[in-house]
Amino acid sequence: MTTITASMVKELRERTGLGMMDCKKALAEANGDMEKAIDDLRKASGLKAAKKANRVAAEGVVLTKLAEDGNYGVVIEVNSETDFVARDESFMAFAQQAVELAFSSSDADAAALLDGGLEDSRQALVQKIGENINLRRIARLRFDDVNQGIVESYVHSNNKIGVLISLQGGDEALARDIAMHIAAVNPMVVRTEDVPEDVLAKESEIYSSQARESGKPDEIVEKMISGRLRKFVAEVSLLEQPFVKDPDTKISDLLEESGADIVQFVRYEVGEGIEKKDDDFAAEVAAQLNV
């Protein structure tokens, strides 16, 4: 039986990032074989990672990466369970690894990147940190050799909101300004005609109900509904919005001054669309104690 020394445990901790007792136990079961202990821990981490996979991960970061020639960019969202972990160096290193892979693998979605080798890193991080970690989504904007333009990005300082935008005409400064505006104001579409019909129908139904309760004549009610719809469409359409840095100027005016046009934008906000679990801590403790 090989004696498990403190230096062996220290080395295994440094190589895996796991706790002292886990490392000591793995070395004992591997009879001091460092490589076997690492392999065993990796197998175990896969099982532990799977147990954490159903836990809601709605915190995290949004990262972007741009090509040097400005014609291609990628934005990703990587999730954790808590904001504390989202600021952890190991988590950020994994997120950076993910955005680099997403950038270089120009057609792979999140599932494909994980299957392509990122899953090992994810499971190792889950084992080390003890939270569910997830590469949630990826989006890319690009121009080809025929259609030239600018792809720019903006990530808010807390890494919670990121925007990718493509412009034809203008320059990088304009593109970045508009990306920052999108991050702050969160438009639904670029142009008024892009607002989906189902969204218009839903809003019209709401406004109709509100207007008819006013008791006004039908012709006035119809004018009230159409007026509110026009206002709604303008508020959610990027080109119609007042520029956050100069509210007297609309985004469409800003673009016209520069001879530019917006092709597309993608806005990611951490956790949007994820139903967060409202945990009852007292009930959870009671359940564990079988009270």
N, C-alpha and C positions, 0 to 999 in steps of 0.2 A: 504494500500500500504506500503510495507516494505521499510524502508530507506536503501539505498545502501551506506555502509560506505567505507572509504578508506581501512580499514583493510580487508574487504571482497573482494574488488577488488585485493588487494595485494595477498591474499591467492589464489584466482582463477588464477592469473597470475603465481604464483609459481607452481601451480598444472598442468597448461596447457602449460605454456611457450608462451602464446599469448599476444597480445598488450593490453594496459590499456583500450582503448576505446571498443575493442571487448569484454573484460571481463565485463566492466561496463554495456554495452548494454545487454549481456547475462543474467547478474544478474537481471537487471530491468525487462526483459521479463519473467524471471523465478520467479519473485516476491521474490527475495532474497534466493531462494532455491539453495544452492551450488551444490548439486548433480544433480539437474535438469539442472542447467546451464551448467555443465560439459557434460551431455548427449546431450544437444542441440548443444553445440559447436562441439562435436564429429560428430554429424550428419551433421552439416554445413561443417566441415572439409572434410568430404567425398565428398561433392559436389564440394568444392573448389579444392580438390586434383584431381578430375576428369577433371576439366577445365584445369589443368596444365599438364595433362598426355600426350598431343600431342606435348609438347615442347621438343626440342632435348636435351637430357642429355648425353653429350659426355665427360664430365670430371668425376672425382671421384677417387676411390682407388681400388687397388688389395690387398687382404689379404689372408694369408694361415694359416692353423692349422694342426699340426702333432700329431699323437698318440705317447704316451710315449714309446711304444715298437718299434716304428720306422717302422711299417708295413702298415701304413695307413695315408693318408693326403688328405686335401681338399684345393682348391683354388677358390676364388670367385672374381667377379667384381661388385662393387656397383657404380652407376653413379649419378652425379648431373649435373646441367646446367653450373655451374661456378667452377673454381678452388678454388676460395675464400671459397665457401661453403664446398668443399671437405676437407678443413682444419678445419672446424668448429667442436667443441667438440661434439655437438649433432649428427652431421652426422657421425662422427667416432664411437660414441657409437652405433648408429644404424648398421653401417657396422660390428662392433664387434659382436653385437647380431646376425646378419645374418650369420657370419662365424661359430659361435658357434652352431647355429641351423643346418647349412649345415653339420657340422661335426657329430653331434649327430643323424641327420636324414640321414643315410648313403645312401639312394636311392632316396631321394626327389630332384626334379629339382627346378629351381627358382620359377616357377609358383606354384608348390605344397607347397613350404615353405611359400609363400605369402598367399595362401589359408588356410594354417594351422595356421594362427594367426599373421604372420609377417606383413600382410597388414594393420592392425590397427596401428602398430608402424610407418609404412611408411606414412600413411595418416596423422597421427599426426605430423610427421616431415615436411611433405609438407606444412601443415597449419602453422607450427611455422616458417619455414625458407622462404617459399614463392617461392620455386623452385620445379621443377619436380625431384623426387628421384626414382631410379629404381635399383632393384636387377637384373642384366642383365644375368649372367651366373655362372654356378658352374661346376667344374670338380673334380674328385676323382681318386686317384691311391691307390691300395691296394695289399697286398699279403695275401694268405690264409695260413692255417696251413701246407699244403703240400709244397707249393712253397714259400720258405722264401726269403727275400731280404730286401733292405733298401729303404724307401721312405723319401726323403729329400726335402727341399724347399729353395728358395732364393727370398727375396723381396727387390727391390732396395730402397734406403733410402727415396725417395720421394713417395713411395707407388704407383708408376705408372706402374711398371712392376713386375710381379711375376711369378716364375717358380716352378713347381712341377715335380720331377723326381723319377723314380724307377730304382734301380740297383740290380743286382744279383752279389754278391762278392763285394770286396772293403770295404770301411768304410764310415762313415757319412761325414768326411772331404773331401773325394774324391767326393762324391755325391754333396756336397754343392759347391765345386769348379766348377764342371761341370754345375750345375744349374746357377751359376753366369756367366759362359761363355755363356750359352744359353740366359740369359737375355741381355748380351752385344751384341752378334753377331746375334741372331735371326735365327738359322738354320730352314730350312723348314722340314727336315726329319732326322731320325737317320742314315740311310744307303743309299748309292747311289741307290740301287735297289728299294728304297721306293718312289723315285720321281715319281709322277703321270704321266701317259702317256699323258694326255691332256696338262700338263705343258711342257713336252718335245716337243710335237708337236708345241706348240705355240712358244717356243724358237727357234726351228729348222726353223720355217717359217721366223722368224725375221732375224736369221743369214743367211738364204738362200738369202733373199732380199739384205742384206748388202754385202754378198760375191759376188753375181752376178753383182753388180754395179761396182766391181773392174775391170771387163773386163778380168780377168784371165781365163785360160782354165778350162773346166769342171772338169777335174780330180783334179786340184788344188783347185777349189771351194769346191768340196766335202770334201777334206782334211781340208780345213778351217772350214767348217761347223761342221764336227765331232770333230775337236780340240776344237772349242768354246763350243760345247755341253759338252764335257768331263770336261772342266774347270768350266762351270756353275754348273754341277752336283756335282762336288767336293766342290764348294763354298757354296752350300746350304745343304750339307750333314754333319751332326754333326761329324761323325767319321773321316772325311777327313779334318776338319778345324784345323788350328794351334791354340793351347791353348792360350787364351788371356794373361795368366800369364807367359807363356813361349812359344813364337812364334816358337821356334825351335822344339817343340814337338807337334805332332798331338794328337787329342783326342783319337784316336784308340791306339796310343802308350802308352798314359797315362793309359788307361784301361788295356792294356796287362801287363804292369808292376805290376798292382795290382791284376791281375787275375779276373777282373770284366767285366760286360757286361751291357749295357743300355737296359732296357726293354721298357721304354716309357717315354716321357716327355710332359708336357703341359706348354705353355707359354702364359700368358695373358698380354696384354698391354692396358691400359685404352683408350677407345674410338676407338680402331682399328676396321675398318669396318663400323663405324657409319658415315653417311654423315652429316657433320656439316652444319647448315644453315648459309649462309653468309648474315647477316642482314645489311640492309641499314638504319642506324639510322635516317637520315634526312627524308627519305621516310616514315618511321614508324611514326615519329612525325607529318609529314604533313597529313598522312592518319587519325590519331587520331583527328587532328584539321579540317579535311574535307577540306584541302587546295587543 
